[in-house]
Amino acid sequence: MISRMPPHVVARHGIARTFQNIELFEHATVLQNLLVGRHCHRHTGWVQDWLFTGSVRRAELEFRRQVEEVIEFLDLQHYRDSMVAGLPYGVRKVVELARALSMRPRLLLLDEPSSGLNTEETEDMGFWIEDIKNDLGITVEVLTLGTPEEVQAHPGVIEAYLGGTADV
């Protein structure tokens, strides 16, 4: 069962997620946060990393190339070298999505990706999610859509948050 797996093992199985409450490294740049998303694909040992061997350098260059693709896909070029702590909330939500995409997942789980976003940012997020599915071929599962009341009453939401059917 996936809920019993450590996060790094889940990531190695091609599953990435974002959080309702943003979970970024605030005192790192956007680029550095996205490179963290590639950590599950490292295949070198600490000695190789410490010595910065040729294989480590090649892997680092490939990770950066893939992260740059994500930066371009989500139009984050302007923020690449910015510290996350200084970014507006809406941009942080996109950076969190970018970090998940940097993992190159097969399945992307999004926990309220547009919560706290204004109308324009919400529309942009919706377009990006469609592009992620259609252009990148990543599976994105939508549990439910609707008003807050409809979402709270949805059986799938009740199962996900309460672990069973609710007797309300």
N, C-alpha and C positions, 0 to 999 in steps of 0.2 A: 504494500500500500504506500502510495506516494507521501502521505502525511507523516509516515515514520522515517522517511529518508532525510539525511542531512541536506541542507540547501545546495551545497556544491554538487551532490550526486543528482539532485533534481535538475540542476542546470546542465549537467553533462548529458542528461537524457533529452535535452533540447526544449526545455520548458523555462520560459522567462516570465517575470511578472512585474507589474508596477504596483505601487501602494496608494491607497486613498490619501494617507498622510505622506508627504514627500520624504523619501529616505535617501538623500544625497549627501556627499561629503562637501559640506559648505565651505571649507577652507581649502578646497582644491578647485582647479579650473574645470570648465566643461569638458575639455579634451581629456583631462586626467580622470574625471568621473566616467567617461565613456570607455576609456581603456580598462577601467576596473571591470567593466562588463565582459571583457575578453579573458578574464582570469581563468575561467573554467576550461579554456582551450590550451593552457600552458602544458607543455610536455617535457619541460626541462627541470632539472633538480636545482637545489639551492646553490650547490657548488658552481654549476654552469652559469647560473644567474649572477652569482657573485663575481665570477671571472669574466662575465659578459662575453662568452664565447661566440663564435661565428653563428652557431645555430640559434643562440639567444638573440643576436642582432637581427638575423633574418626573420625570426618569429616576431620580434618587436616591429620591424618595418611592415610586415604583413598585417599585424594588428592595427597599426596606425592607418594603413591604406583602407582597411575595412571600416574603421571608425570614421575616417574622412568621408566615405560613401554615405554613412548614416547622417553625418553632419550636413552633407549636401541634400540628402533626401528630405530632411526635416527643416531645411533652410536655417541652420544654426551657425553659419559661417561667421556672422558678426559677433557671436558670443564665444567662439572656440577658446580664446585665451582669457576669458573673463572668469573671475572667482564666482562660484555659485552663490555665495552669501550676498553678493551685490545685485543679483538678478531679480526681476519682478516675478511674482508668483506664477503667472502664466507661462513664462519662459522656463521656470523650474519644472513645471509639469511636462513640458516638451522634452527637457533634458532627461527626466526620468524615463520617459518613453524611449528616448534615444539610447540610454544605457541598456535598457532591456533589448532593444534591437541590435545593439552591438554584440550581444551574445550569439547572434545568428540563430534564434530559436526556430523550432518547427511549430511550437504552440506558444501563444502569447496570452497571458492572463492579465486583464486590466481591471483593477479595483477602482471603480468610479473615476475614470480618466478625465472627466470634465468637471468634477466637483470643484467649486470655487472659481471657475473660469467665467469670463463675461461671454456675451452672446457670440461675438466674433471669434474668440478663442475656442469656444465650444464647437462652432461650425468648422474651424480649421482642424480641430482634433478629430471630428467626424470624418472629414475628407482624408486625413492621414490614416485613420483606421481602415477606411475602404481601400486606400492605396496599399497598405500593408497586406491586406488580404489579396487584392487583385494583382498588384504589381510584384510583390515580393513572395507571394504564395504561402504566407504564414497563416496558420489557423488561428483565428481570433474567435473565441466563444462569447456570445452575448447571453448572459443569464436572463435578463429581462430589461425592458424599457418601459417607461411610463412615469406617472406622477409619483411623488414620494409615497403616497398612500398605496398606490398600485404595486410599487416595488416592494414595500414592507409586507404586503399581503401575499406576494407571489410564493408558491410552495418551494421553488428552487432557492429563493433567498432565505426562507425560513430554515430549510435543510442546511444551507451553507453556514448560516450564522448560529443556529441553535442546535444543529445536529439531528433534527428529527422534525416531525410535524408539530405544529403549535396548536395547543388547545386554548384558543382565545375566544 
